[in-house]
Amino acid sequence: MPPSSKGHKQPAKNPQGAALRVQHASHLHVGPIPDAAQLEHYNSIVPGAADRIIGMAEAQQKHMHRRERRDQWIVVAGMVFALFIASAIIGVAYYMVASGTDGIGQVLWPLATVASVAIGGKVIHRPKGDRATRIL
């Protein structure tokens, strides 16, 4: 066949003169559990495979939930300890400044103030969807 005016070849024709068309179909699945047809196929090959696959997905989900919960509590515990340390430093610095001890108290006071503001900023400026904020 001669090329068309745009340089593309025309579809091949069978001996009867009808054009041949090629189609391609694909299926994409994303997720831990296959679709129902695949689960049924797996179950026909290995009896109980569908239950094992679903059980594996459920166990993975429980594991991820436990891990997320633990990570949230680690963040909250870190903020609480940081707040406690900053408060203790502010208390010591206040005592040193109030009692007339110069030097270290005057250095600790601004450092502790800056640290407490930074900690407070972390709590206040969290994204709305962050679960650690909801725990507080």
LINHUNOR-V483348 format. One record per residue. N is the residue number from 0. PHI is phi in whole degrees, -180 to 180 (none if undefined). PSI is psi in radians with two decimals (999 if undefined). Layout:
N_PHI_PSI, N_PHI_PSI
This chain:
0_none_2.42, 1_-75_2.57, 2_-66_2.67, 3_-76_-3.13, 4_-68_-0.39, 5_-93_-0.01, 6_92_0.06, 7_-94_2.53, 8_-79_2.52, 9_-78_2.73, 10_-59_2.55, 11_-67_2.62, 12_-119_2.50, 13_-80_3.04, 14_-58_-0.45, 15_-82_-0.11, 16_96_0.00, 17_-84_2.49, 18_-75_2.49, 19_-96_2.43, 20_-124_2.37, 21_-110_2.23, 22_-118_2.58, 23_-127_2.23, 24_-119_2.45, 25_-137_2.77, 26_-130_2.24, 27_-118_2.22, 28_-124_2.28, 29_-125_2.20, 30_142_2.94, 31_-77_-0.40, 32_-110_2.17, 33_-68_2.91, 34_-68_2.97, 35_-61_-0.68, 36_-65_-0.73, 37_-68_-0.71, 38_-60_-0.74, 39_-64_-0.69, 40_-64_-0.81, 41_-60_-0.71, 42_-66_-0.56, 43_-73_-0.50, 44_-81_-0.87, 45_-123_1.86, 46_-57_2.30, 47_88_0.01, 48_-65_-0.66, 49_-63_-0.76, 50_-64_-0.67, 51_-67_-0.68, 52_-66_-0.79, 53_-65_-0.71, 54_-62_-0.69, 55_-64_-0.74, 56_-66_-0.70, 57_-66_-0.72, 58_-64_-0.70, 59_-64_-0.70, 60_-64_-0.75, 61_-62_-0.73, 62_-61_-0.79, 63_-65_-0.66, 64_-65_-0.75, 65_-62_-0.72, 66_-66_-0.75, 67_-63_-0.73, 68_-63_-0.75, 69_-63_-0.76, 70_-63_-0.65, 71_-64_-0.77, 72_-68_-0.55, 73_-65_-0.72, 74_-63_-0.81, 75_-64_-0.78, 76_-62_-0.70, 77_-62_-0.73, 78_-67_-0.69, 79_-65_-0.80, 80_-64_-0.70, 81_-64_-0.70, 82_-64_-0.73, 83_-62_-0.81, 84_-64_-0.78, 85_-63_-0.69, 86_-66_-0.71, 87_-63_-0.75, 88_-64_-0.71, 89_-62_-0.74, 90_-63_-0.79, 91_-64_-0.76, 92_-65_-0.72, 93_-62_-0.77, 94_-61_-0.75, 95_-67_-0.71, 96_-69_-0.75, 97_-67_-0.58, 98_-84_-0.05, 99_92_0.09, 100_-76_2.06, 101_-90_2.95, 102_97_-1.74, 103_-64_-0.63, 104_-63_-0.67, 105_-73_-0.37, 106_-85_-0.70, 107_-68_-0.63, 108_-56_-0.96, 109_-67_-0.62, 110_-63_-0.78, 111_-66_-0.64, 112_-64_-0.78, 113_-64_-0.72, 114_-64_-0.73, 115_-68_-0.62, 116_-66_-0.71, 117_-64_-0.71, 118_-66_-0.78, 119_-62_-0.65, 120_-64_-0.62, 121_-65_-0.68, 122_-72_-0.76, 123_-73_-0.68, 124_-96_0.51, 125_-78_2.59, 126_-61_2.63, 127_-59_-0.62, 128_-82_-0.04, 129_-72_2.17, 130_-71_-0.47, 131_-62_-0.56, 132_-67_-0.65, 133_-69_-0.45, 134_-69_-0.65, 135_-68_999
